[in-house]
Amino acid sequence: MRETMNPDASTAARYRAFAEVEARGMSATYEAWAAGVAEDPPTIALLEELPVAKRQPNLVFSAARFQGAPLGPYAVLRDWLHRHWVEVRATVLDHATQTNEAGRCALHLPVLAALSGPLALLEVGASAGLCLYPDRYGYRYGERPPLQPADGASRVLLECEASGPVPIPERLPEVVWRAGIDLNPLDVTHADDLAWLDALIWPEHDDRRARLREAAAIVAAEPPRLVAGDLVEELARLADEAPAGATLVVLHTAVIAYLGEEAKRRFVAEVARLDGHWLSVEGRSVVPGIVAREDAPNASSDFVLALDGEQLAWVQPHGRAIRWIGTP
C-alpha cells in the first residue's frame, strides 16, 4: 500500500503516522512496529542513515522480513534490526516498494470487459506484471456466482465486495498483448524476486500471500514483455508495439503518487496522445485532471478508479472492494 504521509515530516512523525493511519486495522504487527520505531531514538538514528525517500516504513519493514526478521512485538524486531542493520540497509538501498497484487484485476475487470476487444494491455509500474492477466483469473463479486475463464476454472479466485451498479461482465475480455514498464521489473521465475514480492505483503495477509504464489505460476507459464525504464519516457515507444486491430489500454494502480508533480503532468499529457484508453486506480487528488466525485463520497477508501480521466468508482487498492458510481 502506498504511504500517504508527508515525506518532509520527521522520521518519527512518518512512522507514527504510518502506525495510526496506514497500518491500523490492516496489520497489527506493522502498527506495533511503526509505533515502536517512532518512540525509539537509537532506531531512528539508524533509519536516518538512509536517504529520505528510502525511510518508508513499508520498505524498511519489508527489507527486514526479506532478511529474516522474526514476527513478534517491537522489542524483538528492535534487537534483531540493530544486529542485522548492515544487511537490511543494503536491501533497502537496492529495492523499492513494488507490491504486485493480482487482486487489483477485480477492480479493472468491469471496465476492461466493457471495452471493444481484443485488448492490448500496457501497465506502467508493472512490477512483475501480475495485473496483466485479467483473463486468466477467476472472480467472485459478493454473493454472485464465480466468473471463470472460458477454458476452465483458474487456480486464482479473486474475491471482491461490490456495491452500487457495478457492470459485472458475463465473460472475461480477450487479451492478445501484455506489456509493462517499471524502473526495475521483477521476474517471478527468479527466486529472489518472488521472495521480495512475498516480503512486500503485510504479515497478516495470508490470503494475499497464497494468491501471489498461484498468480506467479500463471505468469511464469507465459511471461509478459516488461521494459526497464522511466514510465513517461518509455510509454509511447512501448505503446507503438501493440498489435494492430487491438484496443490499447494503459493501466496503473497506486503508482503515480511516486512521481514528482512535473512528471505527473507529463505522464497525463503522454497518455492523452495515445490512441486507446486509460484506466487508472490512484489516490484522491493524485492524478492531475482527475476530479473525485465529492457528490458520492466513499468512507472506506480514497482510491479513485477512472477511465479516460473520469471517475467511475471508489475502490479498495488491493482489490477487496469496489463501489460503482458511474457508467463506462
N, C-alpha and C positions, 0 to 999 in steps of 0.2 A: 504494500500500500504506500502511496506517495505521502511523504510528510508535509504537513501544511504550515508548520511553524516558521517564523521569520528567521532566515539564515543569518541575519545580522545580530540576533539575540545572543546573549552569553551562552556558553556551552551548558552550564547548569540550567538555564531557563529553557533551552531547547529540550533537554532530557525531561525536565519537569512537565513541559507542555506535551511531550510525546506520551508520558505516562498518563496524564489526565485527559487528553483528547484523543490520541490515536489508539493507544493500547487498551484503554479502559473498556471493558465489555467485549474485547476481541482477543486478548491474551493476558491472562493473569500473570504469567511468567514475565513477559516483557513490561507489563505495568510495574511489577515489583522491581525488576532490574533497572528500569529507567528512573524510577523514584529514588532508588538507592544511589545511583550514579549522581543524581542532582544534588545529593547531600554529602558527597564524598570528595573533598578537595584533592586527595592524592590520585584518585582515579581521573578526576577532571584534568589534572596536570598531565597524565598520560595522553588523554584524548587531545589535548591542545598541542601535542607534538605533530598532530595531523593537520593537513590543510583544512580550512574551514569547511569546504564542500564535502570533505571525507569524514566529518564528525557525526554524520547522520546516525541516530540510534539504530535504525533498521540495518544499516550497512555494518556497523560495528558489531552488533549482536549476531548477525548472520555470519560474519567473519569468525567470531569466537566459536560459534557452533560448528562451522566448517572445519575448524581446527580441533574440535573435540571437546568443547566446553560442556560440562555436565549441567543438566537442568536441575533446578532447585532454587532455594532462596538466594537473595542477593549476596549474602555473605559468602556463599560457596562460589558464586561467579567471581566475586571480587578477588578472592585468594587465587583462584585459577588464572584470572586475567593478568594479575601482576606477575605471576610466574611465567606466563606464556605470551607476554606482550610483544616480543620480537616477532613471533610467528603471526599473531593477529594483526599487528601493524602492517606487515608485508602483504597479507591478504587484503586488507582494506585498501592499500595503495594500488594493488593490481586488479581489483574487481570493482564492480558497480552494482547498484540495485537494479536487477534485470528480471524481476518477477515475471514469470510466463505462465499465466493462469488460463488454462483451456476453458474454464467455466465462463470466461467472458464471451465465448461464442454464443451462449444463450442470450446475451444482450444483442449481439449483432444479427442473429438469425432472423427475427421478424422483419428487419429492414432488408437484408440480403435476399430473402426469399420473395420479396415483393418487387425486386428489380428485374428487368428483362435480362435473361441469360442467353448463353452461358456467361459465367463470371470469370474475370481475371482479378485476383486479389493481390494488392500490394500493401504490406503493413510497414509502417515506419515505427522504429523502436521495437523491432520484431523479436529480440532476444533469440530464442531457438526456433521460433516460428510455429509454436503450438496453436496459435489462434488463426492460422491459415488453413485449417482443416474443418470448417463448419459442416461440411458434407460427410464427414467420417465419424461424427459423434452422434449419440442418441440424446434425446431431450425429453424432459417431463416438466411441464409448466403447471404448478399447483396440483390439482386432482385430475387433470386431463390425462388421457392415455398417452403412453410414451410415443414419441416420434422417432423413427429409426431410418437409417439408410436403406435404399431400395434393395441392396444386395444382402441384407441381413442385419441382425442386431449388432451394434457396436460394443466393444469392450469398455467404452466410456459412456456413462449416462450422466448428463448434466441436468441437475435439478434446480429450478428457478421459480420463486414465487412471483406470480403475475397478477397485477391489479389494473383496473381500467380496461379499455377496449384493445388489448394487445392483439395485433393481427397475427396470431399463431398460424403458421402455414400447415398445409396438409402433406407437403413433401419438402424435402431438402433441396437447396439450389444445386445446380450443376456448376462445378468449379473446374476450369480447364487450365488454369495457370496460377501459380502461387510464388510470390517473391517477397522479400523483405529487406529492410535496411536497418543496420544497427552499428553503433560505434565499435562494438565487439561482439559479433554474432557468436552464439553458442551452438554447439553440436551435440545433440542428445546421444550420439553414438560414442562420445568421449566420456569416460567415467568421471573425470574431474568436473567437466561442465555440468553433467547431470547432478553430481553431488552439490555443486554450487546452487543450482536451481532448487534442490531439496532444502538446502540451508536457508534460502530466502523465504520459505514457507514458515509461518509462525508456529511455535511449538505445539499448541493445542489443536492445530488444524489438520488432524489426521486424514480427514476425507480428501482434502486438497493434496496431501502428500501421496495418497494412493492413486488419485486421479493423475497426478504428474507422471507416475511410472507407466500407467496404461496409455496415456496420450503420447508419451515419448516413444513407446513401442510402435504406435501408428505412424508417427512422423519418421522414425528411423527406417521404416519399410519403403518410404518414398520421400526422401528429403526435399525441402523446398530450395529455391535459389535464394541465398542470403548474401547480401553485399555489405562489406565493411565500409563505413564512411559516414559523413555528415548527412542527416536526413534531408536537409534543404538542398545541399549540393548534388546529391545523387538522385533525387526524386524524379526529375524529368527524364534523365538518362535511362533509369530503370523502367519507367512507365513506357518508354518507347519500345521496350522488348515485349510488351503484352501482345498476344496474338490478335490479328485482325479478326473482326467478327465477334469478339468477346467484349462484354461490358466491363470497363476498368472501374474498380472500386479501391480507393485509397482509404485505409482504415488505421486507427490507432486508439489505444486506451491507456490513460494515465502516463502519457509521455511528454506532451507539450509543456507541461509545467517545468520541466527541466531545462527549457530553452530560455535564453535572455529575451527581453522584450523585442529587440530588433529582429532576432531570429524567428520569433513567433510571427511577426508581421510578414517577413519574407516567406515563411512556410505557407501561410494562408494565401498570399499572392500567387505562389507557385502552384498550389493545388487548384486555384481558380482557373489557371491557364490550361489545365489538362482537360482532355475530352473524356469525361467519365463522371463518377460520383465520389463524394467524400463523406465517410462515416466516422464520426468522432465520438469518443466517450472520455470526457475530461471534467475536471472540477469546475464548479461555477466560476465564471469570470476569468478562466484560464486562457481561453482562446479568443483572440481579438475578433470582434464581429458577431460572435455567438451570444445572443442575449437570452438569459434564463427566463423562463416563464414565471414571473412573480405572481401571476393570477392563479397559478396551480402549483403552489409550493409543496415540497416533499420533506417530511420531518425526519426520515431515516437516512437520507443521503443527499449530498450536494453535488453528485456527479450527473452531468448532463449528456444524454445521448442525442446526437443531432445528425441529420442528413443534409448535406449541402448547406450547412450553416444554420439550419432551422431546428430548434429543439422538438423532439418527438416524445421523449420520456425522461423520467428520473430513474436512476439505476444505482444498485449497489456495485461498487467497482470490481469485485471478484466474481460477479455473475450470479449472486444469490437471489436478487430480486429486481424486478422491473415494474415501473408504474407508468403506464402509457397515458400521454396527454395530447397526442396529435395523431395525424394520419400520414403515411408515407406517400 
